[in-house]
Amino acid sequence: MIKKSNQVDILLYNTYRYLLIIAGTLFLGFGIIGIIIPILPTTPFLLLAAACYVRGSTRFYTWLMSNRWFGTYIKNYREGKGIPLLFKLITIALLWLTILGSIYFILSIIWIELVLLLIAAGVTIHIIMIKTL
């Protein structure tokens, strides 16, 4: 027979694991959106997903790390390999296309436009400074 305190511990542990799996899946979703929308970063969210999965589910972590798209991001980051040149160029082009399109078609508040331009410039500099694979 299992003691009541052990049952509570098991319940808390399982709840903790499920919350980590849910958080990991949420971060993975943000990472996927980041692949499509260049304003949202991809790698930090995939790293957060991996961190959640490694503590919550070995199966999910193994799947993420062996995935041909997502696992590559994480492995290249962890090994300090960098980003392929084509990916850098596409990311920067989509970033500026999105920012300039938003400024031209949607926004009319000058200070928000300036903030977006500064963010785009900062992200561009960051991407350029990352080692090229």
Secondary structure, 3 states (H helix, E strand, C coil): CCCHHHHHHHHHHHHHHHHHHHHHHHHHHHHHHHHHCCCCCCHHHHHHHHHHHHHHCHHHHHHHHHCCCHHHHHHHHHHCCCECHHHHHHHHHHHHHHHHHHHHHCCCCHHHHHHHHHHHHHHHHHHHHCCEC
